[in-house]
C-alpha cells in the first residue's frame, strides 16, 4: 500500500541572497505577482521569486486549495463563502480579504471548503442534486426505449392489429 506524501511544516524559500523560512501553518493565502508570489501570513507578506504552481506542489492539498490560476488559500483561514451567479465564489479570509474563485476550480473549492459556513453550503447540495438529476436524464434519454413487461415477463406492448382493409375481411 502506498504511503501518503508528507509535506514540510516549514518552507525554505530563496529571496535573492537570503533564504526565508516560513511556517506552513502561518500561511493564509498565496497570490501570483508577475514572476513572484506573495505569501500572506497573519504577521506580514513575503514576496519571493517562485510560481504558484511550484507553491501548490509544496503545500499539502488537504490544507490548501487552489481557487483560481493565480491564488491558493489555506482551508483553515477561510471564514465564509459566497456563491455568485455563474458558478464562481467569493472566498472570505479571516482578515476580511475577499478572493474571487474561478469556475475552472469550482469542484476543488466545493470539495475542500464544504465545511465552511456561508450561503454556499446549502447551494452546493442543491447544485449537486441538480447535476445528478441532469446526468440521470441524459442517461435515460440516450438509452433506447424499453417496452414494459407483465409480471410473467412477457411484453405488455399491444399486439399488432391488422388495420389493413384487405386483411381485416
N, CA, C and O of each residue as an XYZ file, in Angstrom:
676
protein
N       0.852     -1.183      0.000
C       0.000      0.000      0.000
C       0.893      1.240      0.000
O       1.912      1.278      0.689
N       0.509      2.240     -0.767
C       1.304      3.454     -0.876
C       1.175      4.297      0.380
O       0.092      4.440      0.947
N       2.288      4.843      0.796
C       2.310      5.734      1.940
C       1.919      7.132      1.492
O       2.368      7.566      0.431
N       1.104      7.858      2.250
C       0.732      9.206      1.835
C       1.959     10.116      1.782
O       2.900      9.966      2.562
N       1.927     11.053      0.853
C       3.020     12.006      0.732
C       3.106     12.859      1.986
O       2.090     13.240      2.568
N       4.324     13.149      2.386
C       4.487     14.034      3.532
C       4.902     15.404      3.015
O       5.686     15.516      2.073
N       4.381     16.411      3.625
C       4.679     17.788      3.244
C       5.406     18.459      4.395
O       5.141     18.179      5.564
N       6.315     19.339      4.052
C       7.097     20.039      5.071
C       6.209     20.973      5.887
O       5.246     21.549      5.381
N       6.559     21.103      7.156
C       5.861     22.045      8.027
C       6.456     23.442      7.915
O       5.846     24.425      8.334
N       7.656     23.517      7.346
C       8.324     24.805      7.141
C       8.862     24.831      5.716
O       9.397     23.836      5.225
N       8.716     25.972      5.063
C       9.224     26.147      3.705
C      10.454     27.036      3.740
O      10.445     28.100      4.359
N      11.503     26.597      3.077
C      12.697     27.426      2.915
C      12.669     27.946      1.488
O      12.817     27.174      0.540
N      12.479     29.253      1.329
C      12.348     29.874      0.019
C      13.432     30.921     -0.165
O      13.633     31.780      0.694
N      14.121     30.845     -1.278
C      15.176     31.820     -1.568
C      14.551     33.117     -2.049
O      13.637     33.118     -2.874
N      15.050     34.197     -1.531
C      14.621     35.533     -1.928
C      15.887     36.353     -2.152
O      16.407     37.001     -1.244
N      16.363     36.300     -3.400
C      17.621     36.985     -3.686
C      18.759     36.279     -2.996
O      18.989     35.093     -3.232
N      19.476     36.989     -2.145
C      20.618     36.411     -1.429
C      20.235     35.748     -0.121
O      21.032     35.016      0.466
N      19.046     35.995      0.327
C      18.653     35.432      1.618
C      17.663     34.284      1.423
O      17.054     34.148      0.362
N      17.515     33.477      2.443
C      16.566     32.373      2.439
C      15.542     32.627      3.536
O      15.889     32.788      4.707
N      14.274     32.660      3.135
C      13.186     32.831      4.105
C      12.721     31.462      4.561
O      12.606     30.537      3.758
N      12.458     31.338      5.833
C      11.881     30.116      6.370
C      10.510     30.500      6.919
O      10.393     31.306      7.842
N       9.486     29.907      6.333
C       8.104     30.254      6.686
C       7.404     29.003      7.194
O       7.441     27.960      6.542
N       6.765     29.103      8.355
C       5.944     28.004      8.862
C       4.697     27.889      7.997
O       3.999     28.879      7.779
N       4.416     26.703      7.509
C       3.250     26.477      6.649
C       1.962     26.815      7.393
O       1.007     27.300      6.788
N       1.929     26.564      8.692
C       0.723     26.844      9.479
C       0.405     28.338      9.539
O      -0.733     28.705      9.833
N       1.375     29.204      9.270
C       1.151     30.653      9.286
C       0.608     31.184      7.965
O       0.095     32.302      7.920
N       0.709     30.412      6.893
C       0.290     30.894      5.573
C      -1.228     30.943      5.492
O      -1.906     29.947      5.746
N      -1.761     32.121      5.134
C      -3.199     32.278      4.918
C      -3.550     32.067      3.447
O      -4.496     31.353      3.115
N      -2.770     32.701      2.577
C      -3.004     32.519      1.155
C      -1.794     32.954      0.360
O      -0.913     33.653      0.861
N      -1.768     32.524     -0.893
C      -0.652     32.788     -1.797
C      -1.239     33.337     -3.090
O      -2.242     32.832     -3.595
N      -0.594     34.388     -3.624
C      -1.096     35.002     -4.851
C       0.058     35.309     -5.801
O       1.130     35.734     -5.369
N      -0.165     35.093     -7.093
C       0.839     35.401     -8.105
C       1.016     36.911     -8.209
O       0.067     37.680     -8.060
N       2.271     37.318     -8.470
C       2.597     38.737     -8.675
C       3.704     38.780     -9.733
O       4.881     38.952     -9.419
N       3.295     38.622    -10.981
C       4.281     38.579    -12.065
C       5.128     37.330    -11.950
O       4.592     36.223    -11.904
N       6.444     37.486    -11.903
C       7.357     36.357    -11.754
C       7.567     35.972    -10.289
O       8.449     35.170     -9.984
N       6.788     36.520     -9.408
C       6.907     36.285     -7.975
C       5.580     35.777     -7.432
O       4.563     35.771     -8.126
N       5.616     35.352     -6.179
C       4.390     35.076     -5.443
C       4.435     35.863     -4.144
O       5.489     36.037     -3.533
N       3.276     36.328     -3.745
C       3.141     36.975     -2.441
C       2.548     35.934     -1.501
O       1.503     35.344     -1.777
N       3.228     35.727     -0.404
C       2.768     34.778      0.605
C       2.249     35.597      1.781
O       3.011     36.287      2.458
N       0.950     35.512      2.011
C       0.301     36.287      3.074
C       0.229     35.440      4.338
O      -0.305     34.331      4.330
N       0.773     35.978      5.415
C       0.658     35.350      6.729
C      -0.082     36.318      7.636
O      -0.402     37.435      7.231
N      -0.351     35.897      8.845
C      -1.058     36.796      9.763
C      -0.183     37.959     10.205
O      -0.706     38.989     10.631
N       1.146     37.820     10.112
C       2.043     38.885     10.555
C       2.540     39.785      9.428
O       2.671     40.995      9.616
N       2.819     39.207      8.256
C       3.356     40.025      7.170
C       3.180     39.330      5.835
O       2.692     38.203      5.760
N       3.587     40.024      4.781
C       3.529     39.495      3.425
C       4.947     39.330      2.911
O       5.779     40.230      3.027
N       5.205     38.159      2.340
C       6.529     37.869      1.798
C       6.431     37.834      0.279
O       5.481     37.276     -0.269
N       7.395     38.419     -0.397
C       7.452     38.404     -1.856
C       8.687     37.604     -2.251
O       9.816     38.004     -1.970
N       8.458     36.465     -2.907
C       9.567     35.598     -3.299
C       9.438     35.219     -4.770
O       8.338     35.168     -5.322
N      10.574     34.958     -5.387
C      10.586     34.560     -6.797
C      10.277     33.066     -6.854
O      11.136     32.217     -6.613
N       9.035     32.784     -7.178
C       8.508     31.427     -7.192
C       7.258     31.457     -8.059
O       6.774     32.540     -8.386
N       6.727     30.313     -8.437
C       5.469     30.277     -9.174
C       4.369     29.707     -8.289
O       4.643     29.011     -7.312
N       3.134     30.006     -8.637
C       2.000     29.477     -7.883
C       1.968     27.957     -8.024
O       1.691     27.247     -7.057
N       2.248     27.466     -9.214
C       2.244     26.019     -9.438
C       3.288     25.324     -8.559
O       3.006     24.276     -7.977
N       4.488     25.899     -8.461
C       5.526     25.318     -7.610
C       5.112     25.370     -6.141
O       5.379     24.430     -5.393
N       4.467     26.449     -5.725
C       3.988     26.548     -4.341
C       2.917     25.489     -4.082
O       2.909     24.849     -3.031
N       2.026     25.314     -5.035
C       0.955     24.331     -4.878
C       1.537     22.929     -4.667
O       1.015     22.156     -3.864
N       2.604     22.603     -5.378
C       3.198     21.274     -5.247
C       3.876     21.082     -3.882
O       4.055     19.947     -3.437
N       4.246     22.158     -3.230
C       4.919     22.069     -1.930
C       3.953     22.123     -0.750
O       4.342     21.833      0.381
N       2.702     22.492     -1.002
C       1.711     22.632      0.067
C       0.773     21.427      0.092
O       0.408     20.891     -0.954
N       0.395     21.016      1.275
C      -0.478     19.866      1.476
C      -1.875     20.169      0.913
O      -2.513     21.126      1.352
N      -2.360     19.373     -0.051
C      -3.682     19.641     -0.637
C      -4.841     19.436      0.334
O      -5.959     19.864      0.048
N      -4.601     18.798      1.468
C      -5.656     18.685      2.482
C      -5.802     19.979      3.265
O      -6.833     20.215      3.893
N      -4.761     20.826      3.229
C      -4.770     22.083      3.985
C      -4.860     23.312      3.104
O      -5.179     24.397      3.591
N      -4.582     23.165      1.803
C      -4.591     24.292      0.872
C      -5.358     23.914     -0.387
O      -5.315     22.768     -0.833
N      -6.058     24.889     -0.953
C      -6.806     24.643     -2.181
C      -6.566     25.798     -3.147
O      -6.539     26.965     -2.755
N      -6.395     25.449     -4.400
C      -6.226     26.473     -5.432
C      -7.612     26.928     -5.852
O      -8.442     26.111     -6.252
N      -7.866     28.223     -5.765
C      -9.195     28.749     -6.056
C      -9.269     29.448     -7.416
O     -10.358     29.700     -7.932
N      -8.133     29.752     -7.977
C      -8.044     30.317     -9.324
C      -6.597     30.119     -9.780
O      -5.744     29.756     -8.969
N      -6.309     30.349    -11.052
C      -4.945     30.093    -11.523
C      -3.868     30.864    -10.766
O      -2.719     30.426    -10.719
N      -4.217     31.989    -10.180
C      -3.212     32.816     -9.528
C      -3.331     32.870     -8.005
O      -2.707     33.727     -7.379
N      -4.114     31.977     -7.392
C      -4.283     32.051     -5.933
C      -4.528     30.687     -5.305
O      -5.232     29.837     -5.850
N      -3.921     30.514     -4.140
C      -4.105     29.334     -3.293
C      -4.489     29.846     -1.907
O      -3.902     30.813     -1.421
N      -5.467     29.207     -1.270
C      -5.863     29.630      0.075
C      -5.704     28.479      1.059
O      -5.824     27.309      0.695
N      -5.433     28.832      2.302
C      -5.390     27.849      3.385
C      -6.825     27.574      3.825
O      -7.566     28.501      4.152
N      -7.206     26.330      3.832
C      -8.574     25.948      4.182
C      -8.944     26.466      5.572
O     -10.069     26.919      5.780
N      -8.025     26.405      6.511
C      -8.298     26.858      7.872
C      -8.441     28.353      8.026
O      -8.923     28.822      9.057
N      -8.033     29.113      7.022
C      -8.119     30.573      7.084
C      -9.386     31.122      6.447
O      -9.633     32.326      6.509
N     -10.186     30.266      5.841
C     -11.419     30.697      5.183
C     -12.536     30.748      6.208
O     -12.774     29.779      6.929
N     -13.226     31.893      6.271
C     -14.322     32.029      7.236
C     -15.695     31.949      6.587
O     -16.670     31.606      7.255
N     -15.791     32.259      5.294
C     -17.089     32.210      4.629
C     -16.899     32.095      3.122
O     -15.851     32.434      2.573
N     -17.943     31.608      2.483
C     -18.008     31.538      1.026
C     -19.311     32.158      0.583
O     -20.347     31.978      1.224
N     -19.258     32.876     -0.496
C     -20.472     33.448     -1.049
C     -20.566     33.028     -2.505
O     -19.688     33.339     -3.310
N     -21.633     32.322     -2.835
C     -21.829     31.864     -4.205
C     -22.207     33.053     -5.082
O     -22.938     33.951     -4.665
N     -21.695     33.032     -6.293
C     -22.004     34.078     -7.266
C     -22.679     33.430     -8.462
O     -22.501     32.240     -8.720
N     -23.443     34.212     -9.179
C     -24.069     33.729    -10.393
C     -22.966     33.364    -11.375
O     -22.007     34.117    -11.541
N     -23.094     32.223    -12.020
C     -22.100     31.810    -12.986
C     -21.194     30.712    -12.479
O     -20.375     30.201    -13.242
N     -21.310     30.327    -11.214
C     -20.566     29.189    -10.708
C     -19.282     29.498     -9.973
O     -18.578     28.574     -9.567
N     -18.952     30.766     -9.786
C     -17.747     31.060     -9.013
C     -18.143     31.507     -7.608
O     -19.325     31.674     -7.310
N     -17.140     31.698     -6.750
C     -17.378     32.037     -5.357
C     -16.513     33.212     -4.936
O     -15.481     33.497     -5.543
N     -16.950     33.876     -3.898
C     -16.109     34.832     -3.186
C     -15.671     34.113     -1.918
O     -16.498     33.729     -1.092
N     -14.365     33.937     -1.773
C     -13.789     33.277     -0.603
C     -13.390     34.378      0.369
O     -12.578     35.239      0.032
N     -13.952     34.358      1.568
C     -13.669     35.375      2.577
C     -12.669     34.800      3.574
O     -12.909     33.769      4.203
N     -11.540     35.498      3.699
C     -10.479     35.056      4.599
C     -10.712     35.632      6.001
O     -11.530     36.535      6.173
N     -10.005     35.117      6.984
C     -10.219     35.562      8.360
C      -9.853     37.022      8.596
O     -10.354     37.642      9.534
N      -8.975     37.583      7.747
C      -8.629     39.006      7.893
C      -9.580     39.913      7.109
O      -9.391     41.128      7.060
N     -10.609     39.307      6.492
C     -11.595     40.077      5.746
C     -11.312     40.180      4.251
O     -12.148     40.689      3.504
N     -10.167     39.713      3.807
C      -9.834     39.739      2.382
C     -10.810     38.858      1.613
O     -11.114     37.741      2.030
N     -11.291     39.366      0.497
C     -12.192     38.607     -0.359
C     -11.446     38.220     -1.629
O     -10.904     39.077     -2.328
N     -11.423     36.931     -1.918
C     -10.729     36.403     -3.085
C     -11.754     35.729     -3.980
O     -12.483     34.838     -3.544
N     -11.803     36.151     -5.211
C     -12.760     35.574     -6.147
C     -12.179     34.299     -6.750
O     -11.061     34.297     -7.265
N     -12.943     33.230     -6.679
C     -12.504     31.979     -7.287
C     -12.927     31.981     -8.756
O     -13.688     32.844     -9.193
N     -12.430     31.017     -9.499
C     -12.850     30.910    -10.894
C     -13.612     29.605    -11.097
O     -13.431     28.645    -10.349
N     -14.464     29.581    -12.116
C     -15.308     28.415    -12.365
C     -14.501     27.158    -12.629
O     -14.945     26.057    -12.301
N     -13.321     27.304    -13.216
C     -12.492     26.138    -13.513
C     -12.045     25.386    -12.281
O     -11.689     24.211    -12.367
N     -12.057     26.044    -11.136
C     -11.643     25.424     -9.879
C     -12.833     25.177     -8.954
O     -12.645     24.892     -7.771
N     -14.051     25.282     -9.479
C     -15.261     25.165     -8.661
C     -15.326     23.845     -7.900
O     -15.597     23.846     -6.699
N     -15.084     22.724     -8.570
C     -15.175     21.428     -7.899
C     -14.170     21.316     -6.759
O     -14.501     20.811     -5.686
N     -12.945     21.785     -6.985
C     -11.926     21.746     -5.936
C     -12.342     22.589     -4.743
O     -12.188     22.178     -3.593
N     -12.869     23.769     -5.025
C     -13.299     24.676     -3.951
C     -14.440     24.045     -3.165
O     -14.431     24.064     -1.934
N     -15.411     23.493     -3.862
C     -16.553     22.879     -3.188
C     -16.128     21.689     -2.339
O     -16.593     21.533     -1.210
N     -15.251     20.855     -2.872
C     -14.815     19.679     -2.114
C     -13.996     20.066     -0.886
O     -14.208     19.524      0.199
N     -13.074     20.990     -1.050
C     -12.174     21.354      0.052
C     -12.842     22.228      1.101
O     -12.485     22.160      2.277
N     -13.806     23.049      0.698
C     -14.387     24.026      1.624
C     -15.846     23.737      1.956
O     -16.585     24.653      2.316
N     -16.271     22.498      1.843
C     -17.674     22.167      2.098
C     -18.077     22.376      3.552
O     -19.268     22.502      3.838
N     -17.129     22.417      4.473
C     -17.429     22.596      5.896
C     -17.537     24.067      6.299
O     -17.967     24.367      7.413
N     -17.157     24.982      5.415
C     -17.117     26.403      5.760
C     -18.540     26.959      5.784
O     -19.308     26.740      4.848
N     -18.892     27.676      6.850
C     -20.242     28.252      6.893
C     -20.400     29.359      5.863
O     -19.439     30.030      5.486
N     -21.611     29.526      5.429
C     -21.870     30.586      4.466
C     -23.015     30.200      3.571
O     -23.549     29.095      3.661
N     -23.383     31.105      2.717
C     -24.536     30.872      1.860
C     -24.290     29.790      0.827
O     -25.251     29.246      0.282
N     -23.055     29.460      0.538
C     -22.756     28.481     -0.499
C     -23.028     27.050     -0.046
O     -23.239     26.172     -0.882
N     -23.027     26.806      1.247
C     -23.152     25.441      1.746
C     -24.427     24.762      1.265
O     -24.377     23.655      0.728
N     -25.559     25.412      1.453
C     -26.821     24.842      1.004
C     -26.910     24.814     -0.515
O     -27.502     23.905     -1.097
N     -26.327     25.800     -1.137
C     -26.349     25.862     -2.590
C     -25.600     24.686     -3.205
O     -25.996     24.177     -4.254
N     -24.528     24.258     -2.564
C     -23.775     23.105     -3.092
C     -24.645     21.866     -3.155
O     -24.640     21.145     -4.153
N     -25.393     21.618     -2.088
C     -26.245     20.436     -2.053
C     -27.285     20.503     -3.158
O     -27.551     19.503     -3.826
N     -27.873     21.671     -3.354
C     -28.864     21.839     -4.412
C     -28.216     21.632     -5.773
O     -28.767     20.938     -6.628
N     -27.047     22.233     -5.978
C     -26.356     22.077     -7.271
C     -25.992     20.625     -7.537
O     -26.133     20.141     -8.660
N     -25.530     19.941     -6.523
C     -25.157     18.538     -6.724
C     -26.380     17.694     -7.042
O     -26.307     16.805     -7.891
N     -27.517     17.954     -6.372
C     -28.747     17.219     -6.693
C     -29.186     17.513     -8.115
O     -29.599     16.609     -8.842
N     -29.097     18.784     -8.517
C     -29.480     19.141     -9.887
C     -28.562     18.488    -10.911
O     -29.025     17.994    -11.940
N     -27.252     18.484    -10.630
C     -26.312     17.831    -11.556
C     -26.607     16.342    -11.670
O     -26.599     15.788    -12.769
N     -26.869     15.692    -10.538
C     -27.175     14.261    -10.559
C     -28.456     13.991    -11.334
O     -28.530     13.032    -12.101
N     -29.469     14.840    -11.135
C     -30.721     14.673    -11.866
C     -30.518     14.898    -13.362
O     -31.076     14.171    -14.183
N     -29.723     15.899    -13.713
C     -29.453     16.162    -15.137
C     -28.688     15.011    -15.762
O     -28.970     14.629    -16.897
N     -27.721     14.449    -15.041
C     -26.987     13.309    -15.570
C     -27.898     12.100    -15.727
O     -27.765     11.346    -16.692
N     -28.818     11.907    -14.794
C     -29.763     10.791    -14.903
C     -30.673     10.982    -16.111
O     -30.965     10.024    -16.826
N     -31.126     12.221    -16.343
C     -31.964     12.494    -17.513
C     -31.199     12.231    -18.803
O     -31.736     11.645    -19.743
N     -29.934     12.671    -18.844
C     -29.110     12.446    -20.036
C     -28.916     10.964    -20.289
O     -28.956     10.517    -21.436
N     -28.706     10.195    -19.222
C     -28.513      8.761    -19.360
C     -29.791      8.107    -19.869
O     -29.746      7.252    -20.753
N     -30.929      8.508    -19.313
C     -32.215      7.933    -19.755
C     -32.516      8.295    -21.194
O     -33.026      7.464    -21.945
N     -32.208      9.529    -21.594
C     -32.544      9.948    -22.956
C     -31.622      9.309    -23.990
O     -31.989      9.220    -25.162
N     -30.450      8.869    -23.590
C     -29.531      8.255    -24.542
C     -29.796      6.767    -24.723
O     -29.280      6.163    -25.663
N     -30.598      6.158    -23.833
C     -30.924      4.739    -23.951
C     -32.150      4.558    -24.844
O     -33.043      5.406    -24.841
N     -32.205      3.451    -25.616
C     -33.402      3.211    -26.428
C     -34.587      2.903    -25.521
O     -34.403      2.384    -24.421
N     -35.805      3.218    -25.970
C     -36.979      2.950    -25.140
C     -37.161      1.440    -24.951
O     -36.900      0.649    -25.858
N     -37.608      1.067    -23.767
C     -37.819     -0.337    -23.433
C     -39.311     -0.552    -23.266
O     -39.997      0.220    -22.597
N     -39.813     -1.645    -23.904
C     -41.245     -1.950    -23.803
C     -41.540     -2.464    -22.404
O     -40.767     -3.256    -21.865
N     -42.653     -2.026    -21.801
C     -42.992     -2.510    -20.467
C     -43.299     -4.009    -20.501
O     -43.729     -4.529    -21.530
N     -43.081     -4.702    -19.389
C     -43.342     -6.136    -19.305
C     -44.380     -6.412    -18.234
O     -44.597     -5.605    -17.330
N     -45.020     -7.576    -18.355
C     -46.003     -8.007    -17.355
C     -45.270     -8.740    -16.253
O     -44.052     -8.908    -16.321
N     -46.001     -9.182    -15.232
C     -45.368     -9.881    -14.117
C     -44.825    -11.238    -14.551
O     -43.930    -11.776    -13.899
N     -45.349    -11.802    -15.640
C     -44.828    -13.074    -16.142
C     -43.599    -12.866    -17.011
O     -42.996    -13.844    -17.454
N     -43.209    -11.623    -17.267
C     -42.032    -11.348    -18.079
C     -42.331    -11.166    -19.550
O     -41.417    -10.928    -20.340
N     -43.620    -11.275    -19.942
C     -43.976    -11.074    -21.341
C     -44.134     -9.592    -21.600
O     -44.379     -8.816    -20.677
N     -43.995     -9.199    -22.845
C     -44.133     -7.803    -23.228
C     -45.566     -7.355    -23.023
O     -46.500     -8.064    -23.398
N     -45.745     -6.203    -22.440
C     -47.074     -5.654    -22.216
C     -47.500     -4.763    -23.374
O     -48.578     -4.170    -23.343
N     -46.659     -4.671    -24.388
C     -46.997     -3.841    -25.545
C     -48.154     -4.499    -26.293
O     -48.212     -5.726    -26.375
N     -49.062     -3.716    -26.831
C     -50.204     -4.299    -27.549
C     -49.714     -5.084    -28.767
O     -48.764     -4.691    -29.444
N     -50.381     -6.189    -29.020
C     -50.006     -6.996    -30.176
C     -50.438     -6.267    -31.439
O     -51.413     -5.515    -31.431
N     -49.704     -6.495    -32.522
C     -50.061     -5.803    -33.755
C     -51.444     -6.216    -34.221
O     -51.754     -7.406    -34.278
N     -52.262     -5.259    -34.549
C     -53.623     -5.481    -35.002
C     -53.693     -5.147    -36.479
O     -53.150     -4.133    -36.917
N     -54.338     -5.966    -37.224
C     -54.446     -5.730    -38.664
C     -55.357     -4.540    -38.880
O     -56.519     -4.557    -38.473
N     -54.840     -3.519    -39.511
C     -55.647     -2.349    -39.796
C     -55.873     -2.204    -41.281
O     -56.583     -1.301    -41.722
N     -55.277     -3.085    -42.050
C     -55.439     -3.014    -43.477
C     -56.815     -3.558    -43.843
O     -57.204     -4.601    -43.317
N     -57.545     -2.919    -44.694
C     -58.899     -3.317    -45.076
C     -58.903     -4.696    -45.728
O     -59.879     -5.431    -45.577
N     -57.866     -5.066    -46.435
C     -57.832     -6.356    -47.112
C     -57.587     -7.498    -46.145
O     -58.089     -8.599    -46.370
N     -56.816     -7.271    -45.053
C     -56.542     -8.348    -44.122
C     -57.618     -8.438    -43.048
O     -57.728     -9.476    -42.395
N     -58.400     -7.413    -42.843
C     -59.427     -7.417    -41.811
C     -60.640     -8.225    -42.239
O     -61.393     -8.674    -41.375
N     -60.866     -8.430    -43.516
C     -62.059     -9.101    -44.001
C     -61.976    -10.579    -43.992
O     -62.930    -11.253    -44.382
